Amino acid sequence: MSDFMDKAKDFAGQHDKQVDQGLEKAGEQVDQRTGGKHDKQIDQGVDQAQRRTGEGDQVR
């Protein structure tokens, strides 16, 4: 299992911009499906996830 996690971390680090864009799109979808009720929490979660994928938030 740790080999898989190492590969996932390497991939995320090498493709930070694409990962950040995917996280942003996922956050937008969740926001739409919840009718914007949890917009602030979703944004915070996306931001935290983006910071953990390498260089950080590349999209905004």
trRosetta pair geometry for C-beta under 8 A, 3 or more apart (Angstrom, degrees):
i j d omega theta_ij theta_ji phi_ij phi_ji
1 4 5.7 -53 -159 33 40 113
1 5 6.5 37 148 -17 70 105
2 5 5.4 -52 -147 39 40 113
2 6 6.2 46 152 -23 69 101
3 6 5.7 -50 -148 34 31 113
3 7 6.5 30 153 -17 63 106
4 7 5.8 -58 -151 38 31 110
4 8 6.3 30 152 -20 66 107
5 8 5.5 -52 -145 36 33 112
5 9 6.3 34 155 -19 66 104
6 9 5.8 -54 -148 36 30 110
6 10 6.3 31 153 -19 64 106
7 10 5.6 -53 -147 37 32 113
7 11 6.3 34 154 -20 65 105
8 11 5.7 -53 -147 36 31 113
8 12 6.3 30 155 -18 65 106
9 12 5.8 -54 -145 38 30 110
9 13 6.2 30 155 -18 64 108
10 13 5.8 -59 -149 38 29 111
10 14 6.2 21 157 -14 65 111
11 14 5.9 -64 -146 41 28 106
11 15 6.0 -19 169 22 67 113
12 15 6.7 -77 -132 59 22 81
12 16 6.7 62 162 -91 61 61
12 19 5.1 58 -141 -78 78 165
12 53 4.4 -113 174 -155 116 86
12 54 5.8 -168 133 -35 81 105
13 16 6.4 -1 -153 -58 27 97
13 53 7.3 -165 -72 165 47 59
13 54 4.3 146 -121 -99 55 112
14 54 8.0 -157 -7 -96 24 149
15 18 4.5 -35 168 43 102 116
15 19 5.7 111 107 -26 86 94
16 19 5.7 -59 -144 39 30 110
16 20 6.1 30 159 -20 67 108
16 53 5.7 144 -130 122 77 99
16 54 3.8 -107 -93 68 121 141
16 55 5.0 69 169 26 169 96
16 56 7.8 20 -175 32 131 28
16 58 5.7 116 126 -25 99 139
17 20 5.8 -56 -148 37 28 111
17 21 6.4 27 154 -19 63 106
17 58 4.5 -98 -105 111 69 154
17 59 7.6 130 -154 -66 67 70
18 21 5.6 -52 -147 36 32 112
18 22 6.4 34 153 -19 64 105
19 22 5.7 -55 -151 36 31 113
19 23 6.4 32 152 -18 65 105
19 50 7.7 154 115 -122 92 65
19 53 4.7 -157 114 179 142 151
19 54 7.4 112 51 10 139 117
20 23 5.7 -53 -147 36 32 111
20 24 6.3 36 152 -22 65 105
20 50 4.8 62 -121 -132 91 107
20 53 6.6 -170 -62 71 75 141
20 56 8.0 52 -93 133 133 31
20 57 6.1 134 -144 -139 133 43
20 58 4.5 154 38 39 160 92
20 59 4.8 -164 136 -25 113 101
21 24 5.6 -52 -148 34 32 115
21 25 6.4 31 154 -17 65 105
21 58 7.8 -53 -40 80 78 103
21 59 5.7 142 -84 -88 62 121
22 25 5.8 -54 -147 37 31 109
22 26 6.3 32 154 -19 65 106
23 26 5.6 -54 -147 36 31 112
23 27 6.3 34 153 -20 64 105
23 46 5.2 143 150 -149 102 85
23 49 5.1 -173 -140 102 142 126
23 50 5.5 -166 80 -69 153 86
23 53 7.5 -154 -28 -19 142 150
24 27 5.7 -55 -151 35 29 113
24 28 6.5 30 151 -20 63 105
24 46 6.2 90 -96 -171 48 136
24 50 7.8 43 -54 -75 83 129
24 59 5.0 -75 -47 82 151 176
25 28 5.6 -52 -149 34 33 113
25 29 6.5 35 152 -20 65 103
26 29 5.7 -53 -151 34 33 112
26 30 6.5 31 153 -16 66 105
26 46 7.5 168 76 -105 90 105
27 30 5.8 -54 -147 37 32 109
27 31 6.2 35 153 -22 65 107
27 42 5.1 137 -158 161 91 103
27 43 6.8 96 -179 -89 139 43
27 45 7.1 169 -107 80 109 96
27 46 3.9 -18 -69 -70 148 136
28 31 5.5 -54 -147 36 31 115
28 32 6.4 33 154 -20 64 104
29 32 5.8 -53 -150 34 31 111
29 33 6.3 24 155 -15 65 109
30 33 5.8 -59 -146 40 31 108
30 34 6.2 13 160 -6 67 112
30 38 7.8 -56 140 76 104 115
30 42 5.4 -180 96 -128 120 132
31 34 6.3 -67 -143 46 25 98
31 36 5.9 37 179 -94 87 54
31 38 7.4 -134 -112 73 64 73
31 39 5.6 60 -135 -106 112 72
31 42 5.2 -168 -72 85 90 166
32 35 7.7 30 178 -71 30 30
32 36 7.9 20 -97 -49 29 71
34 37 4.8 -105 151 38 100 97
34 38 5.2 -26 129 23 156 101
34 42 7.6 178 39 -51 140 136
36 39 5.0 2 -163 -52 69 114
38 41 4.6 -49 179 48 93 114
38 42 5.4 101 115 -29 90 97
39 42 5.9 -60 -145 37 25 110
39 43 6.3 25 158 -18 64 108
40 43 5.8 -55 -149 36 29 111
40 44 6.5 28 153 -18 63 107
41 44 5.6 -53 -148 36 33 112
41 45 6.3 33 154 -19 65 106
42 45 5.7 -55 -149 37 31 112
42 46 6.3 31 154 -18 65 105
43 46 5.8 -54 -146 37 30 110
43 47 6.2 32 155 -20 65 107
44 47 5.7 -55 -147 37 30 112
44 48 6.4 29 155 -18 64 106
45 48 5.8 -54 -147 36 30 110
45 49 6.3 28 156 -16 65 107
46 49 5.8 -58 -147 39 30 110
46 50 6.2 30 155 -21 65 108
47 50 5.7 -56 -147 36 29 112
47 51 6.5 30 155 -20 63 105
47 57 6.3 -22 -136 -69 71 131
48 51 5.8 -54 -151 33 31 111
48 52 6.6 24 154 -15 63 109
49 52 5.8 -64 -153 38 33 109
49 53 6.7 33 153 -29 66 109
50 53 5.9 -57 -150 24 34 113
50 56 6.0 62 133 -172 89 48
50 57 4.4 62 130 -83 141 70
50 58 7.6 -151 -169 10 115 68
50 59 7.5 -97 -128 15 146 104
51 56 4.8 9 -115 -121 59 86
51 57 6.7 -20 -64 -30 68 83
53 56 7.8 144 57 -88 76 21
55 58 6.4 64 84 -65 113 103
57 60 5.3 -10 156 29 122 103
